[in-house]
């Protein structure tokens, strides 16, 4: 298994703040365990959207 991260922690935190779940992650000591899978899916979708915009503007 690779240790290569596909999404930086900073980006994940920024999107989580935007979606209103970062406080839960912070409360849980940085653990994403209590974040619902649908919300994690929204974080991934948002990251893909940001990446696509970056490619389009390149």
mmCIF file as Biopython writes it, N, C-alpha, C and O atoms, coordinates in Angstrom:
data_model
#
loop_
_atom_site.group_PDB
_atom_site.id
_atom_site.type_symbol
_atom_site.label_atom_id
_atom_site.label_alt_id
_atom_site.label_comp_id
_atom_site.label_asym_id
_atom_site.label_entity_id
_atom_site.label_seq_id
_atom_site.pdbx_PDB_ins_code
_atom_site.Cartn_x
_atom_site.Cartn_y
_atom_site.Cartn_z
_atom_site.occupancy
_atom_site.B_iso_or_equiv
_atom_site.auth_seq_id
_atom_site.auth_asym_id
_atom_site.pdbx_PDB_model_num
ATOM 1   N N  . UNK A ? 1  ? 0.844   -1.189 0.000   1.0 0.0 1  A 1 
ATOM 2   C CA . UNK A ? 1  ? 0.000   0.000  0.000   1.0 0.0 1  A 1 
ATOM 3   C C  . UNK A ? 1  ? 0.880   1.240  0.000   1.0 0.0 1  A 1 
ATOM 4   O O  . UNK A ? 1  ? 1.850   1.317  0.755   1.0 0.0 1  A 1 
ATOM 5   N N  . UNK A ? 2  ? 0.555   2.184  -0.823  1.0 0.0 2  A 1 
ATOM 6   C CA . UNK A ? 2  ? 1.342   3.401  -0.986  1.0 0.0 2  A 1 
ATOM 7   C C  . UNK A ? 2  ? 1.005   4.423  0.090   1.0 0.0 2  A 1 
ATOM 8   O O  . UNK A ? 2  ? -0.138  4.521  0.537   1.0 0.0 2  A 1 
ATOM 9   N N  . UNK A ? 3  ? 2.011   5.180  0.498   1.0 0.0 3  A 1 
ATOM 10  C CA . UNK A ? 3  ? 1.797   6.264  1.452   1.0 0.0 3  A 1 
ATOM 11  C C  . UNK A ? 3  ? 1.513   7.576  0.737   1.0 0.0 3  A 1 
ATOM 12  O O  . UNK A ? 3  ? 1.369   8.619  1.375   1.0 0.0 3  A 1 
ATOM 13  N N  . UNK A ? 4  ? 1.431   7.525  -0.590  1.0 0.0 4  A 1 
ATOM 14  C CA . UNK A ? 4  ? 1.190   8.722  -1.384  1.0 0.0 4  A 1 
ATOM 15  C C  . UNK A ? 4  ? -0.231  9.226  -1.134  1.0 0.0 4  A 1 
ATOM 16  O O  . UNK A ? 4  ? -1.206  8.496  -1.316  1.0 0.0 4  A 1 
ATOM 17  N N  . UNK A ? 5  ? -0.327  10.478 -0.718  1.0 0.0 5  A 1 
ATOM 18  C CA . UNK A ? 5  ? -1.654  11.058 -0.453  1.0 0.0 5  A 1 
ATOM 19  C C  . UNK A ? 5  ? -2.169  11.745 -1.708  1.0 0.0 5  A 1 
ATOM 20  O O  . UNK A ? 5  ? -1.444  12.489 -2.369  1.0 0.0 5  A 1 
ATOM 21  N N  . UNK A ? 6  ? -3.406  11.492 -2.020  1.0 0.0 6  A 1 
ATOM 22  C CA . UNK A ? 6  ? -4.011  12.086 -3.200  1.0 0.0 6  A 1 
ATOM 23  C C  . UNK A ? 6  ? -4.566  13.471 -2.912  1.0 0.0 6  A 1 
ATOM 24  O O  . UNK A ? 6  ? -4.739  14.276 -3.827  1.0 0.0 6  A 1 
ATOM 25  N N  . UNK A ? 7  ? -4.848  13.752 -1.636  1.0 0.0 7  A 1 
ATOM 26  C CA . UNK A ? 7  ? -5.403  15.046 -1.255  1.0 0.0 7  A 1 
ATOM 27  C C  . UNK A ? 7  ? -4.642  15.523 -0.023  1.0 0.0 7  A 1 
ATOM 28  O O  . UNK A ? 7  ? -4.484  14.778 0.944   1.0 0.0 7  A 1 
ATOM 29  N N  . UNK A ? 8  ? -4.178  16.753 -0.062  1.0 0.0 8  A 1 
ATOM 30  C CA . UNK A ? 8  ? -3.451  17.273 1.094   1.0 0.0 8  A 1 
ATOM 31  C C  . UNK A ? 8  ? -4.391  17.439 2.286   1.0 0.0 8  A 1 
ATOM 32  O O  . UNK A ? 8  ? -5.596  17.637 2.127   1.0 0.0 8  A 1 
ATOM 33  N N  . UNK A ? 9  ? -3.820  17.353 3.462   1.0 0.0 9  A 1 
ATOM 34  C CA . UNK A ? 9  ? -4.609  17.563 4.675   1.0 0.0 9  A 1 
ATOM 35  C C  . UNK A ? 9  ? -5.194  18.972 4.694   1.0 0.0 9  A 1 
ATOM 36  O O  . UNK A ? 9  ? -6.323  19.180 5.137   1.0 0.0 9  A 1 
ATOM 37  N N  . UNK A ? 10 ? -4.413  19.934 4.208   1.0 0.0 10 A 1 
ATOM 38  C CA . UNK A ? 10 ? -4.880  21.321 4.199   1.0 0.0 10 A 1 
ATOM 39  C C  . UNK A ? 10 ? -6.137  21.466 3.333   1.0 0.0 10 A 1 
ATOM 40  O O  . UNK A ? 10 ? -7.106  22.102 3.746   1.0 0.0 10 A 1 
ATOM 41  N N  . UNK A ? 11 ? -6.119  20.880 2.142   1.0 0.0 11 A 1 
ATOM 42  C CA . UNK A ? 11 ? -7.276  20.953 1.254   1.0 0.0 11 A 1 
ATOM 43  C C  . UNK A ? 11 ? -8.475  20.246 1.885   1.0 0.0 11 A 1 
ATOM 44  O O  . UNK A ? 11 ? -9.595  20.754 1.842   1.0 0.0 11 A 1 
ATOM 45  N N  . UNK A ? 12 ? -8.233  19.073 2.469   1.0 0.0 12 A 1 
ATOM 46  C CA . UNK A ? 12 ? -9.318  18.331 3.112   1.0 0.0 12 A 1 
ATOM 47  C C  . UNK A ? 12 ? -9.935  19.161 4.240   1.0 0.0 12 A 1 
ATOM 48  O O  . UNK A ? 12 ? -11.157 19.211 4.383   1.0 0.0 12 A 1 
ATOM 49  N N  . UNK A ? 13 ? -9.089  19.807 5.034   1.0 0.0 13 A 1 
ATOM 50  C CA . UNK A ? 13 ? -9.582  20.642 6.132   1.0 0.0 13 A 1 
ATOM 51  C C  . UNK A ? 13 ? -10.385 21.832 5.614   1.0 0.0 13 A 1 
ATOM 52  O O  . UNK A ? 13 ? -11.437 22.161 6.162   1.0 0.0 13 A 1 
ATOM 53  N N  . UNK A ? 14 ? -9.885  22.481 4.550   1.0 0.0 14 A 1 
ATOM 54  C CA . UNK A ? 14 ? -10.596 23.635 3.987   1.0 0.0 14 A 1 
ATOM 55  C C  . UNK A ? 14 ? -11.980 23.247 3.491   1.0 0.0 14 A 1 
ATOM 56  O O  . UNK A ? 14 ? -12.953 23.959 3.736   1.0 0.0 14 A 1 
ATOM 57  N N  . UNK A ? 15 ? -12.071 22.118 2.793   1.0 0.0 15 A 1 
ATOM 58  C CA . UNK A ? 15 ? -13.362 21.664 2.271   1.0 0.0 15 A 1 
ATOM 59  C C  . UNK A ? 15 ? -14.269 21.253 3.428   1.0 0.0 15 A 1 
ATOM 60  O O  . UNK A ? 15 ? -15.467 21.539 3.411   1.0 0.0 15 A 1 
ATOM 61  N N  . UNK A ? 16 ? -13.707 20.588 4.428   1.0 0.0 16 A 1 
ATOM 62  C CA . UNK A ? 16 ? -14.505 20.184 5.595   1.0 0.0 16 A 1 
ATOM 63  C C  . UNK A ? 16 ? -15.072 21.408 6.308   1.0 0.0 16 A 1 
ATOM 64  O O  . UNK A ? 16 ? -16.209 21.388 6.779   1.0 0.0 16 A 1 
ATOM 65  N N  . UNK A ? 17 ? -14.276 22.472 6.384   1.0 0.0 17 A 1 
ATOM 66  C CA . UNK A ? 17 ? -14.771 23.712 6.997   1.0 0.0 17 A 1 
ATOM 67  C C  . UNK A ? 17 ? -15.927 24.266 6.183   1.0 0.0 17 A 1 
ATOM 68  O O  . UNK A ? 17 ? -16.941 24.700 6.732   1.0 0.0 17 A 1 
ATOM 69  N N  . UNK A ? 18 ? -15.761 24.246 4.860   1.0 0.0 18 A 1 
ATOM 70  C CA . UNK A ? 18 ? -16.810 24.746 3.964   1.0 0.0 18 A 1 
ATOM 71  C C  . UNK A ? 18 ? -18.101 23.941 4.117   1.0 0.0 18 A 1 
ATOM 72  O O  . UNK A ? 18 ? -19.195 24.498 4.032   1.0 0.0 18 A 1 
ATOM 73  N N  . UNK A ? 19 ? -17.974 22.638 4.343   1.0 0.0 19 A 1 
ATOM 74  C CA . UNK A ? 19 ? -19.145 21.766 4.480   1.0 0.0 19 A 1 
ATOM 75  C C  . UNK A ? 19 ? -19.643 21.682 5.917   1.0 0.0 19 A 1 
ATOM 76  O O  . UNK A ? 19 ? -20.651 21.031 6.191   1.0 0.0 19 A 1 
ATOM 77  N N  . UNK A ? 20 ? -18.937 22.340 6.835   1.0 0.0 20 A 1 
ATOM 78  C CA . UNK A ? 20 ? -19.392 22.410 8.221   1.0 0.0 20 A 1 
ATOM 79  C C  . UNK A ? 20 ? -19.113 21.183 9.073   1.0 0.0 20 A 1 
ATOM 80  O O  . UNK A ? 20 ? -19.778 20.980 10.089  1.0 0.0 20 A 1 
ATOM 81  N N  . UNK A ? 21 ? -18.143 20.355 8.681   1.0 0.0 21 A 1 
ATOM 82  C CA . UNK A ? 21 ? -17.833 19.167 9.479   1.0 0.0 21 A 1 
ATOM 83  C C  . UNK A ? 21 ? -16.462 19.222 10.145  1.0 0.0 21 A 1 
ATOM 84  O O  . UNK A ? 21 ? -16.096 18.312 10.889  1.0 0.0 21 A 1 
ATOM 85  N N  . UNK A ? 22 ? -15.713 20.269 9.885   1.0 0.0 22 A 1 
ATOM 86  C CA . UNK A ? 22 ? -14.354 20.323 10.433  1.0 0.0 22 A 1 
ATOM 87  C C  . UNK A ? 22 ? -14.341 20.370 11.952  1.0 0.0 22 A 1 
ATOM 88  O O  . UNK A ? 22 ? -13.447 19.797 12.575  1.0 0.0 22 A 1 
ATOM 89  N N  . UNK A ? 23 ? -15.307 21.038 12.558  1.0 0.0 23 A 1 
ATOM 90  C CA . UNK A ? 23 ? -15.350 21.112 14.027  1.0 0.0 23 A 1 
ATOM 91  C C  . UNK A ? 23 ? -15.476 19.715 14.631  1.0 0.0 23 A 1 
ATOM 92  O O  . UNK A ? 23 ? -14.879 19.432 15.670  1.0 0.0 23 A 1 
ATOM 93  N N  . UNK A ? 24 ? -16.251 18.840 13.985  1.0 0.0 24 A 1 
ATOM 94  C CA . UNK A ? 24 ? -16.380 17.461 14.460  1.0 0.0 24 A 1 
ATOM 95  C C  . UNK A ? 24 ? -15.035 16.748 14.382  1.0 0.0 24 A 1 
ATOM 96  O O  . UNK A ? 24 ? -14.649 16.045 15.316  1.0 0.0 24 A 1 
ATOM 97  N N  . UNK A ? 25 ? -14.326 16.924 13.282  1.0 0.0 25 A 1 
ATOM 98  C CA . UNK A ? 25 ? -13.016 16.293 13.109  1.0 0.0 25 A 1 
ATOM 99  C C  . UNK A ? 25 ? -12.053 16.805 14.182  1.0 0.0 25 A 1 
ATOM 100 O O  . UNK A ? 25 ? -11.323 16.028 14.797  1.0 0.0 25 A 1 
ATOM 101 N N  . UNK A ? 26 ? -12.061 18.125 14.398  1.0 0.0 26 A 1 
ATOM 102 C CA . UNK A ? 26 ? -11.199 18.717 15.411  1.0 0.0 26 A 1 
ATOM 103 C C  . UNK A ? 26 ? -11.550 18.169 16.794  1.0 0.0 26 A 1 
ATOM 104 O O  . UNK A ? 26 ? -10.662 17.820 17.573  1.0 0.0 26 A 1 
ATOM 105 N N  . UNK A ? 27 ? -12.843 18.096 17.093  1.0 0.0 27 A 1 
ATOM 106 C CA . UNK A ? 27 ? -13.322 17.593 18.382  1.0 0.0 27 A 1 
ATOM 107 C C  . UNK A ? 27 ? -12.865 16.155 18.604  1.0 0.0 27 A 1 
ATOM 108 O O  . UNK A ? 27 ? -12.587 15.751 19.733  1.0 0.0 27 A 1 
ATOM 109 N N  . UNK A ? 28 ? -12.790 15.382 17.516  1.0 0.0 28 A 1 
ATOM 110 C CA . UNK A ? 28 ? -12.388 13.976 17.597  1.0 0.0 28 A 1 
ATOM 111 C C  . UNK A ? 28 ? -10.879 13.794 17.491  1.0 0.0 28 A 1 
ATOM 112 O O  . UNK A ? 28 ? -10.402 12.687 17.240  1.0 0.0 28 A 1 
ATOM 113 N N  . UNK A ? 29 ? -10.128 14.872 17.680  1.0 0.0 29 A 1 
ATOM 114 C CA . UNK A ? 29 ? -8.670  14.781 17.660  1.0 0.0 29 A 1 
ATOM 115 C C  . UNK A ? 29 ? -8.080  14.545 16.288  1.0 0.0 29 A 1 
ATOM 116 O O  . UNK A ? 29 ? -7.012  13.944 16.166  1.0 0.0 29 A 1 
ATOM 117 N N  . UNK A ? 30 ? -8.762  15.012 15.249  1.0 0.0 30 A 1 
ATOM 118 C CA . UNK A ? 30 ? -8.263  14.860 13.884  1.0 0.0 30 A 1 
ATOM 119 C C  . UNK A ? 30 ? -8.740  13.601 13.190  1.0 0.0 30 A 1 
ATOM 120 O O  . UNK A ? 30 ? -8.381  13.339 12.042  1.0 0.0 30 A 1 
ATOM 121 N N  . UNK A ? 31 ? -9.548  12.826 13.887  1.0 0.0 31 A 1 
ATOM 122 C CA . UNK A ? 31 ? -10.067 11.590 13.302  1.0 0.0 31 A 1 
ATOM 123 C C  . UNK A ? 31 ? -11.283 11.894 12.425  1.0 0.0 31 A 1 
ATOM 124 O O  . UNK A ? 31 ? -12.152 12.687 12.786  1.0 0.0 31 A 1 
ATOM 125 N N  . UNK A ? 32 ? -11.315 11.244 11.273  1.0 0.0 32 A 1 
ATOM 126 C CA . UNK A ? 32 ? -12.438 11.401 10.337  1.0 0.0 32 A 1 
ATOM 127 C C  . UNK A ? 32 ? -13.456 10.286 10.530  1.0 0.0 32 A 1 
ATOM 128 O O  . UNK A ? 32 ? -14.416 10.189 9.766   1.0 0.0 32 A 1 
ATOM 129 N N  . UNK A ? 33 ? -13.262 9.451  11.533  1.0 0.0 33 A 1 
ATOM 130 C CA . UNK A ? 33 ? -14.088 8.267  11.762  1.0 0.0 33 A 1 
ATOM 131 C C  . UNK A ? 33 ? -15.569 8.590  11.935  1.0 0.0 33 A 1 
ATOM 132 O O  . UNK A ? 33 ? -16.415 7.818  11.484  1.0 0.0 33 A 1 
ATOM 133 N N  . UNK A ? 34 ? -15.901 9.696  12.568  1.0 0.0 34 A 1 
ATOM 134 C CA . UNK A ? 34 ? -17.303 10.023 12.827  1.0 0.0 34 A 1 
ATOM 135 C C  . UNK A ? 34 ? -17.941 10.907 11.755  1.0 0.0 34 A 1 
ATOM 136 O O  . UNK A ? 34 ? -19.076 11.357 11.913  1.0 0.0 34 A 1 
ATOM 137 N N  . UNK A ? 35 ? -17.218 11.152 10.677  1.0 0.0 35 A 1 
ATOM 138 C CA . UNK A ? 35 ? -17.772 11.927 9.568   1.0 0.0 35 A 1 
ATOM 139 C C  . UNK A ? 35 ? -18.514 10.943 8.666   1.0 0.0 35 A 1 
ATOM 140 O O  . UNK A ? 35 ? -17.938 9.946  8.232   1.0 0.0 35 A 1 
ATOM 141 N N  . UNK A ? 36 ? -19.782 11.216 8.384   1.0 0.0 36 A 1 
ATOM 142 C CA . UNK A ? 36 ? -20.559 10.285 7.549   1.0 0.0 36 A 1 
ATOM 143 C C  . UNK A ? 36 ? -19.927 10.082 6.166   1.0 0.0 36 A 1 
ATOM 144 O O  . UNK A ? 36 ? -19.310 10.989 5.609   1.0 0.0 36 A 1 
ATOM 145 N N  . UNK A ? 37 ? -20.094 8.885  5.637   1.0 0.0 37 A 1 
ATOM 146 C CA . UNK A ? 37 ? -19.499 8.564  4.335   1.0 0.0 37 A 1 
ATOM 147 C C  . UNK A ? 37 ? -20.040 9.471  3.232   1.0 0.0 37 A 1 
ATOM 148 O O  . UNK A ? 37 ? -19.318 9.793  2.288   1.0 0.0 37 A 1 
ATOM 149 N N  . UNK A ? 38 ? -21.294 9.883  3.339   1.0 0.0 38 A 1 
ATOM 150 C CA . UNK A ? 38 ? -21.836 10.788 2.310   1.0 0.0 38 A 1 
ATOM 151 C C  . UNK A ? 38 ? -21.103 12.126 2.336   1.0 0.0 38 A 1 
ATOM 152 O O  . UNK A ? 38 ? -20.870 12.730 1.289   1.0 0.0 38 A 1 
ATOM 153 N N  . UNK A ? 39 ? -20.745 12.583 3.520   1.0 0.0 39 A 1 
ATOM 154 C CA . UNK A ? 39 ? -20.005 13.841 3.633   1.0 0.0 39 A 1 
ATOM 155 C C  . UNK A ? 39 ? -18.589 13.665 3.082   1.0 0.0 39 A 1 
ATOM 156 O O  . UNK A ? 39 ? -18.069 14.557 2.413   1.0 0.0 39 A 1 
ATOM 157 N N  . UNK A ? 40 ? -17.969 12.524 3.361   1.0 0.0 40 A 1 
ATOM 158 C CA . UNK A ? 40 ? -16.633 12.251 2.803   1.0 0.0 40 A 1 
ATOM 159 C C  . UNK A ? 40 ? -16.705 12.239 1.276   1.0 0.0 40 A 1 
ATOM 160 O O  . UNK A ? 40 ? -15.793 12.718 0.603   1.0 0.0 40 A 1 
ATOM 161 N N  . UNK A ? 41 ? -17.786 11.694 0.741   1.0 0.0 41 A 1 
ATOM 162 C CA . UNK A ? 41 ? -17.981 11.694 -0.710  1.0 0.0 41 A 1 
ATOM 163 C C  . UNK A ? 41 ? -18.105 13.103 -1.252  1.0 0.0 41 A 1 
ATOM 164 O O  . UNK A ? 41 ? -17.598 13.405 -2.332  1.0 0.0 41 A 1 
ATOM 165 N N  . UNK A ? 42 ? -18.781 13.971 -0.504  1.0 0.0 42 A 1 
ATOM 166 C CA . UNK A ? 42 ? -18.902 15.374 -0.920  1.0 0.0 42 A 1 
ATOM 167 C C  . UNK A ? 42 ? -17.548 16.063 -0.899  1.0 0.0 42 A 1 
ATOM 168 O O  . UNK A ? 42 ? -17.263 16.902 -1.754  1.0 0.0 42 A 1 
ATOM 169 N N  . UNK A ? 43 ? -16.713 15.716 0.073   1.0 0.0 43 A 1 
ATOM 170 C CA . UNK A ? 43 ? -15.365 16.295 0.150   1.0 0.0 43 A 1 
ATOM 171 C C  . UNK A ? 43 ? -14.560 15.885 -1.079  1.0 0.0 43 A 1 
ATOM 172 O O  . UNK A ? 43 ? -13.880 16.713 -1.685  1.0 0.0 43 A 1 
ATOM 173 N N  . UNK A ? 44 ? -14.639 14.617 -1.440  1.0 0.0 44 A 1 
ATOM 174 C CA . UNK A ? 44 ? -13.918 14.122 -2.619  1.0 0.0 44 A 1 
ATOM 175 C C  . UNK A ? 44 ? -14.451 14.793 -3.883  1.0 0.0 44 A 1 
ATOM 176 O O  . UNK A ? 44 ? -13.671 15.206 -4.741  1.0 0.0 44 A 1 
ATOM 177 N N  . UNK A ? 45 ? -15.770 14.903 -4.001  1.0 0.0 45 A 1 
ATOM 178 C CA . UNK A ? 45 ? -16.365 15.556 -5.179  1.0 0.0 45 A 1 
ATOM 179 C C  . UNK A ? 45 ? -15.900 17.006 -5.299  1.0 0.0 45 A 1 
ATOM 180 O O  . UNK A ? 45 ? -15.582 17.474 -6.391  1.0 0.0 45 A 1 
ATOM 181 N N  . UNK A ? 46 ? -15.865 17.704 -4.180  1.0 0.0 46 A 1 
ATOM 182 C CA . UNK A ? 46 ? -15.430 19.100 -4.178  1.0 0.0 46 A 1 
ATOM 183 C C  . UNK A ? 46 ? -13.960 19.194 -4.577  1.0 0.0 46 A 1 
ATOM 184 O O  . UNK A ? 46 ? -13.582 20.097 -5.324  1.0 0.0 46 A 1 
ATOM 185 N N  . UNK A ? 47 ? -13.129 18.277 -4.090  1.0 0.0 47 A 1 
ATOM 186 C CA . UNK A ? 47 ? -11.705 18.277 -4.440  1.0 0.0 47 A 1 
ATOM 187 C C  . UNK A ? 47 ? -11.518 18.030 -5.939  1.0 0.0 47 A 1 
ATOM 188 O O  . UNK A ? 47 ? -10.659 18.642 -6.573  1.0 0.0 47 A 1 
ATOM 189 N N  . UNK A ? 48 ? -12.324 17.138 -6.494  1.0 0.0 48 A 1 
ATOM 190 C CA . UNK A ? 48 ? -12.257 16.871 -7.941  1.0 0.0 48 A 1 
ATOM 191 C C  . UNK A ? 48 ? -12.675 18.111 -8.719  1.0 0.0 48 A 1 
ATOM 192 O O  . UNK A ? 48 ? -12.061 18.453 -9.729  1.0 0.0 48 A 1 
ATOM 193 N N  . UNK A ? 49 ? -13.714 18.777 -8.250  1.0 0.0 49 A 1 
ATOM 194 C CA . UNK A ? 49 ? -14.174 20.015 -8.892  1.0 0.0 49 A 1 
ATOM 195 C C  . UNK A ? 49 ? -13.065 21.068 -8.891  1.0 0.0 49 A 1 
ATOM 196 O O  . UNK A ? 49 ? -12.829 21.731 -9.900  1.0 0.0 49 A 1 
ATOM 197 N N  . UNK A ? 50 ? -12.390 21.214 -7.756  1.0 0.0 50 A 1 
ATOM 198 C CA . UNK A ? 50 ? -11.292 22.185 -7.642  1.0 0.0 50 A 1 
ATOM 199 C C  . UNK A ? 50 ? -10.156 21.805 -8.594  1.0 0.0 50 A 1 
ATOM 200 O O  . UNK A ? 50 ? -9.592  22.671 -9.263  1.0 0.0 50 A 1 
ATOM 201 N N  . UNK A ? 51 ? -9.820  20.520 -8.657  1.0 0.0 51 A 1 
ATOM 202 C CA . UNK A ? 51 ? -8.746  20.049 -9.550  1.0 0.0 51 A 1 
ATOM 203 C C  . UNK A ? 51 ? -9.101  20.291 -11.001 1.0 0.0 51 A 1 
ATOM 204 O O  . UNK A ? 51 ? -8.259  20.724 -11.788 1.0 0.0 51 A 1 
ATOM 205 N N  . UNK A ? 52 ? -10.350 20.013 -11.360 1.0 0.0 52 A 1 
ATOM 206 C CA . UNK A ? 52 ? -10.782 20.243 -12.750 1.0 0.0 52 A 1 
ATOM 207 C C  . UNK A ? 52 ? -10.696 21.707 -13.134 1.0 0.0 52 A 1 
ATOM 208 O O  . UNK A ? 52 ? -10.286 22.038 -14.247 1.0 0.0 52 A 1 
ATOM 209 N N  . UNK A ? 53 ? -11.084 22.592 -12.212 1.0 0.0 53 A 1 
ATOM 210 C CA . UNK A ? 53 ? -10.982 24.033 -12.489 1.0 0.0 53 A 1 
ATOM 211 C C  . UNK A ? 53 ? -9.525  24.448 -12.682 1.0 0.0 53 A 1 
ATOM 212 O O  . UNK A ? 53 ? -9.212  25.264 -13.550 1.0 0.0 53 A 1 
ATOM 213 N N  . UNK A ? 54 ? -8.638  23.879 -11.864 1.0 0.0 54 A 1 
ATOM 214 C CA . UNK A ? 54 ? -7.220  24.215 -11.953 1.0 0.0 54 A 1 
ATOM 215 C C  . UNK A ? 54 ? -6.658  23.781 -13.308 1.0 0.0 54 A 1 
ATOM 216 O O  . UNK A ? 54 ? -5.863  24.498 -13.915 1.0 0.0 54 A 1 
ATOM 217 N N  . UNK A ? 55 ? -7.077  22.598 -13.779 1.0 0.0 55 A 1 
ATOM 218 C CA . UNK A ? 55 ? -6.610  22.100 -15.072 1.0 0.0 55 A 1 
ATOM 219 C C  . UNK A ? 55 ? -7.159  22.977 -16.204 1.0 0.0 55 A 1 
ATOM 220 O O  . UNK A ? 55 ? -6.437  23.308 -17.145 1.0 0.0 55 A 1 
ATOM 221 N N  . UNK A ? 56 ? -8.422  23.344 -16.105 1.0 0.0 56 A 1 
ATOM 222 C CA . UNK A ? 56 ? -9.034  24.174 -17.138 1.0 0.0 56 A 1 
ATOM 223 C C  . UNK A ? 56 ? -8.354  25.552 -17.235 1.0 0.0 56 A 1 
ATOM 224 O O  . UNK A ? 56 ? -8.241  26.123 -18.320 1.0 0.0 56 A 1 
ATOM 225 N N  . UNK A ? 57 ? -7.914  26.062 -16.104 1.0 0.0 57 A 1 
ATOM 226 C CA . UNK A ? 57 ? -7.283  27.384 -16.086 1.0 0.0 57 A 1 
ATOM 227 C C  . UNK A ? 57 ? -5.786  27.334 -16.337 1.0 0.0 57 A 1 
ATOM 228 O O  . UNK A ? 57 ? -5.129  28.375 -16.340 1.0 0.0 57 A 1 
ATOM 229 N N  . UNK A ? 58 ? -5.237  26.152 -16.548 1.0 0.0 58 A 1 
ATOM 230 C CA . UNK A ? 58 ? -3.801  25.998 -16.760 1.0 0.0 58 A 1 
ATOM 231 C C  . UNK A ? 58 ? -3.403  26.389 -18.138 1.0 0.0 58 A 1 
ATOM 232 O O  . UNK A ? 58 ? -2.223  26.318 -18.483 1.0 0.0 58 A 1 
#
